Amino acid sequence: MMTNPERHSIPVLSRQSLIFLAIALVITVPAALTGSAITAPAIPVWYAGLNKPAFNPPNWLFGIVWPMLFALMIFGFWRILRHVGAGKARNHAILAFVVQILLNAGWSIAFFGARNPGAGVIVAFGL
């Protein structure tokens, strides 16, 4: 298998790779914490009173799935940051990630913070 020497990843345990991991954490964790802080108080009061479809997952499942999703987002963003030689494609991927993480936090703000499912749907279209 041939590899393109222009496009490669920085070694996992290098100093630069660890800096990129820190960047991924600094950008992603605040969105996760914002979403959690806004969502948690709304679940037992407002969200519990909503009419939900029968296929709606149980509330306890979100506490398991959401941290895993954010961990995967951190991992994915770290991989993007470590990828060198991709030029514009890498920059576009970074921009797309930052936009989606802002929209992700925005969804929690719209749906749970504003208690507005319609606004949540609008933000979800952006996602």
N, C-alpha and C positions, 0 to 999 in steps of 0.2 A: 504494500500500500504506500503510495507516495503522499508526502505531506508538503504543503506549501510553506516554505520558509518565511514568507511574508506575513503569515497568519499563524500565530501560536499563542499559547497561554503562558503566563508567568508561573513558575513553579509554586506549588501549593504552600510550602513552608517558608517561602522567601519573605523578607521584610516587607517588600512592596505588596505581596499577596495579603499579608496580615493587615496592612494599612487599608487595602481595598475591602477586607472583611469589616474593619472598623467603620469605613464609610457606609457600607451596606447596612450595618447595624444602626448607625446614626440617622440614616434616612428612613429606614423601615420601622424601627422600634417606636418612635414617637407616633407614627400613624396607628400602630397597633394599640398603644397605650391610650391614645385619644379615643379610638373606637371603643375600647373596653370601658373607659371611664364614662362615656356617654351612654353606652348600651346597657351596662349592668343595672343602673337604677331604673331603667324603663321596663325591664323584662318582668319583674313581679307585679307591676302596677298596670302600665299602659299596654304592653305587648300581650300580657296574659289575658286581657279583655278583648283582644281582637278576634274576629271570626276568621279562623284559618282552615285551609283545606285539610282533608283527612290524611293526605300524603306529607303534610308538614312534619319535618323531623322533630323529635322531642328536644326540649330546651337543653338538657344535659349534654346532648351530642355537640352542640355549638362550642361548649367549653373544651372539648377534645379536638374538634376539627379546626377551629380558628387558629390556635397556636401552631398547629402543624402546617397550615396554609402559609402563615407568616414566616415560619422557619424555612419553608420551601421558597418563598419569595426572596428572603435574605440570601439563600444559597444561589438562586438563579441570578440575582443581581450581582453577587460576588463573582460569579462565573463570567458575566458580561464585562465587569470591570477588569478582570484578569486577561481578557482576550485582547491581544495586541495585533496591530497590523490590519484591523478591519476598517479603519478610517471612518467614513461617513456611516457605514452600517452600524458600527459600535456606538457612535454618537447618537444615532437614531434610536438604537435599543435603550441607551441610557435615558434619553428624553422620554421614550414611551414608558419606561419603568417609573420614572418620577411622576409623570402625569397619572399613571394608573394608581400609584400609591396615594397621591393626593385625592383622586376620585374615590378610592377605597375609604379613606378617612371621611371624605365628604358624604359618602353614602350613609355612614353611621350618624353623622350630624343631621342629615336630611331626614332619614327614616326614624331613628330613635330619639335624637336630640330635638328635632322639630316635631316629632311624632306625626310625620306626614308621609304615608306610604306613596302618594303620588309623586312627591319630590324624590323619594327613594328610587322610584321607577325611572325618573328622568336622569338621575345620576347613574343608574345602572346601565342606561343606554350608552353613556359615555364610557363606562367600563367595558 
